[in-house]
Amino acid sequence: MKKIFLNILFIFLIFMLISCSSSKYTHRNFFELIDDGVEKYQLHRPAEIKDGAKYPVLIYLHALGEHEYTLAYPFYYYFLTARILMDDFISKVNTDPDYYESYVVLSIEENWGPEPESVLRIIERLINEEAADPDRIYIVGVSMGGFAASDFIFNYPDIPACAVLICGNNYYADKAPDILDIPVRLYHSGDDDRVSVDISRTFYNGIIELGGEKTEYFEFTGYRHSAWDYAYRTDLLDWIYLQNKTN
């Protein structure tokens, strides 16, 4: 009986070892902190850069309560508003790295989100010094980060392959014709008590009035200011990785 138990235990340990070794990334080893004195952010690089290969860039701009001077910052590696999205993303990278492996940037900002020029410098660095694909730059912004992400696409409309703006955005009517070719998804809960849903309605209606066909708006209720909890449980990540400026 003891021998049977030991055999079962041995098989179990081997199974656990194989299971753990097959998962290349976990929350703890996915990012490294980058601080070059100008920009400060967390970066994931593809573990193995194949010769001649180019990799997408997923940029995540966080909400106001997640910068390094808040109590939330010690838990930043659990991703806070990005947790559900990153859980899904890490799982996809572990199981299908050829398709999903990417550069991933999580900003760390004290104030009202990174300036467009700061985001651009990071992107240019990844394109010029690493193996980032300029045709697959994806930007996601939540709340404060949504305002920052919208500022970026209005200032640099030729850069992003797509943009996702969740419960936060700025709409610049004079620049709107420049972003009509960018696939954009807007998400907002109608009962949001921090950022009015009207801003997303204004953004979407403005684009539609100009004849834009690449902007989608998803409005729902029951999530208040946590619209990301809804957005990340949809096909959002799969949609993002279908986008390519060469298509």
Steps between C-alpha positions, in 0.01 A plus 500: 500500500786732590668428166180584309470826693861594425449425131190717490686778681791472257268522199324799656830681558611432142167633373534816710857552379394469137203730554713768664778479245253525211383841620774731389353816654331581828390832646830535680740442211310668219623860541821681575518856626648752255620835631731686266463835674245621245233230485409254772291197412473126523601309189458144380735391223455183296714231659653400168538746212505296182721614213317751284180480708301804607271500802187700588502764772213508751497822701284518812434838661369454852239678711574781745521281811784282370805723486804448718404755767176326601441214739400293197849504353646215711239277336576622150635164391150368550403751233196656675272626220703298248479174698228322302650607169851396602383169644351422160801636315762306699301181449488563125872576480581180690284286271549676165818711511539510123180704475479696825860556612549877511658795664268617778531842662327597825544866578577630848397863531445728798263744339237511225637228280807505277531774243469386136867583445600265782305211348649578160857489638441154644353374172786646295753343734341157459488538122849642455691307765306177531275287278165677524267493200398857402186362334372338821498766770202449731401751769254439783400765753276478807340802670790746536694281259212520253535876489874457441448233232253719312742793515763274345290385205384854423860627507658204320227341286752325274646293784233271652356194329208529743392666823278399790354775720327380816292741711719795407586701190545845354333583169653766277250582227755697295735198489234232467534461120859386559401192705221361279726221374599381848297206636377627836292329766328702772363341818295682764246405764190718487492529880862621530509735800854634443536565128182590317389258230423806286864534400500160329168573333641829373812329366306228322230727357763747378685230309178358354388844382828526308431171327743297709440126488783367714385621841286272715324601821392258771274649767359285780392548860566363847879553505511867604862612454636145464424469130822307450345206686249476216735581213764241587245219507409556136699416187708814552846342510433284195370808316810700588736237361312483171591862427785577264555820306592298193153340486 
